[in-house]
């Protein structure tokens, strides 16, 4: 099933009443990982089978029209009164790599959908890994110049909460992994 993360983010913004948790590990010697998860449940209040759209009612009375792609299986099984549950998870991990590691960028995506005849459901997980090399550091301004995989140099401010900044040196590698996961299922009320 083709799911665009922007649709899920719009759902999060439009339908309120979501649950959010943040986890920050107590000790991670060379890095930091932060994760957020959001769970949204909305009631299907109208269906347009011809245009493949459903109208959802959020817990605070918010209405959202959602177009369902042709690749979504079992659309005809969705009924008014069904509950649509969407779970969104995002995490970012930042760590310092071995000195001299070359900048790199990798990405991957995995998806699955329900079998024919089952209630509509899908999951998509995407991970992007990017590394950069420290070109220079301005300790007084808490800024860092990074050489990206494409050779461009970017300057970024570093928050005071990032203790590893004080141990960074020219030539160090910074690695970032961004993971997004979305799971959508239709459940009976």
C-alpha positions in Angstrom: 0.0 0.0 0.0 1.4 3.4 -1.0 1.3 5.5 2.2 2.7 9.0 2.3 4.1 10.0 5.6 2.8 13.6 4.9 -0.8 12.2 5.1 -0.1 10.7 8.4 1.5 13.8 9.7 -1.5 15.8 8.5 -3.8 13.3 10.4 -1.7 13.9 13.5 -2.1 17.6 13.1 -5.8 17.6 12.3 -7.1 14.9 14.6 -6.3 15.8 18.2 -6.5 13.6 21.2 -3.4 11.6 20.4 -1.0 9.9 22.8 2.6 10.9 22.6 5.6 9.4 24.4 9.3 10.4 24.3 12.1 8.1 25.3 15.7 9.2 25.9 18.0 6.5 27.2 19.8 7.3 30.4 23.3 6.5 29.2 24.6 6.4 25.7 28.3 7.2 25.8 28.8 8.4 22.2 25.4 9.4 21.1 21.8 10.1 21.7 18.5 8.5 20.5 15.1 10.2 20.8 11.8 8.6 19.8 8.2 9.7 19.6 5.1 7.6 19.0 1.6 8.8 18.2 -1.6 6.7 18.2 -4.7 8.1 16.6 -8.1 6.4 16.5 -10.9 7.9 14.4 -14.4 6.7 13.4 -15.3 6.2 9.8 -18.5 8.3 9.4 -18.8 8.3 5.6 -17.5 6.4 2.6 -17.4 7.3 -1.1 -16.7 4.0 -2.8 -16.5 5.5 -6.3 -13.9 8.2 -5.4 -12.3 5.9 -2.8 -12.5 8.4 0.0 -13.4 8.0 3.6 -14.5 10.7 6.1 -13.0 10.3 9.6 -14.3 11.7 12.9 -11.5 12.4 15.4 -11.9 12.1 19.2 -12.4 15.9 19.5 -15.0 16.2 16.7 -12.4 17.0 14.0 -13.3 15.8 10.5 -10.8 14.5 7.9 -11.4 13.3 4.3 -8.8 10.7 3.3 -8.3 9.4 -0.2 -7.4 5.7 -0.3 -5.0 4.6 -3.1 -6.0 1.9 -5.5 -3.3 -0.3 -4.2 -5.0 -0.6 -0.8 -6.6 -4.0 -0.6 -10.0 -4.7 0.8 -11.3 -1.1 0.6 -14.8 -2.4 0.1 -14.7 -4.0 3.6 -14.6 -0.7 5.3 -18.0 0.2 6.8 -19.4 3.3 8.5 -18.8 2.9 12.2 -15.4 1.1 11.8 -12.5 2.5 13.7 -9.4 3.5 11.9 -6.3 3.2 14.0 -3.0 4.9 12.9 0.2 4.5 14.7 3.2 6.7 13.8 6.7 6.3 15.2 9.7 8.4 14.6 13.2 8.2 16.1 16.5 9.9 15.5 19.8 8.5 16.6 22.9 10.6 16.5 26.4 9.2 17.3 30.0 9.9 16.8 31.8 7.4 14.5 35.4 6.5 14.0 37.7 9.3 12.9 38.2 9.4 9.1 35.0 7.6 8.2 33.8 8.8 4.8 30.5 10.7 4.6 27.8 8.3 3.4 24.0 8.2 2.8 21.8 5.1 2.7 18.1 4.7 2.8 15.7 1.7 2.9 11.9 1.2 3.0 9.8 -1.9 3.8 6.1 -2.2 3.5 3.4 -4.8 4.0 -0.4 -4.9 3.6 -3.2 -7.2 4.7 -4.0 -10.3 2.7 -7.0 -10.3 0.4 -10.2 -10.8 2.4 -8.8 -9.5 5.7 -9.7 -6.1 7.2 -7.6 -3.3 5.5 -4.2 -2.8 7.2 -0.7 -1.7 6.2 2.6 -0.9 7.7 5.5 1.0 6.2 9.0 1.5 7.8 11.6 3.8 6.3 15.2 4.3 7.6 17.7 6.9 6.4 21.3 6.9 7.5 23.5 9.9 6.8 27.0 10.6 8.0 29.1 13.7 7.8 32.7 14.7 8.6 33.5 17.5 11.0 35.3 20.2 9.0 35.6 22.8 11.8 34.2 23.6 15.3 33.5 26.9 16.9 33.4 26.2 20.6 32.4 29.7 21.7 29.4 29.8 19.3 28.6 26.1 19.7 28.5 25.6 16.0 30.0 23.0 13.7 30.8 22.9 10.0 30.0 19.4 8.5 31.1 18.0 5.1 28.0 16.1 3.8 28.0 13.0 1.5 27.6 15.2 -1.6 30.6 17.4 -0.6 28.6 20.4 0.5 29.5 22.1 3.7 26.8 22.9 6.2 27.0 24.8 9.5 24.8 23.8 12.4 24.3 25.1 15.9 24.6 22.5 18.6 22.4 22.7 21.7 24.0 22.9 25.1 22.3 19.6 26.1 24.5 17.7 23.7 27.5 16.9 25.9 29.4 15.1 23.1 30.0 18.5 21.4 32.9 19.2 23.9 34.7 16.0 22.8 34.3 16.6 19.0 37.5 17.1 16.9 38.2 18.0 13.3 37.9 14.9 11.2 35.4 13.1 13.4 32.4 11.5 11.8 28.8 12.3 12.9 26.2 9.7 12.0 22.4 10.2 12.0 19.7 7.5 11.6 16.1 8.7 11.1 13.5 6.0 11.3 9.8 6.5 10.5 7.1 3.8 10.8 3.4 4.0 10.1 0.8 1.2 10.8 -2.8 1.7 9.8 -5.6 -0.8 10.6 -9.4 -0.8 10.4 -11.1 -2.3 13.4 -14.7 -3.1 14.2 -16.2 -0.7 16.8 
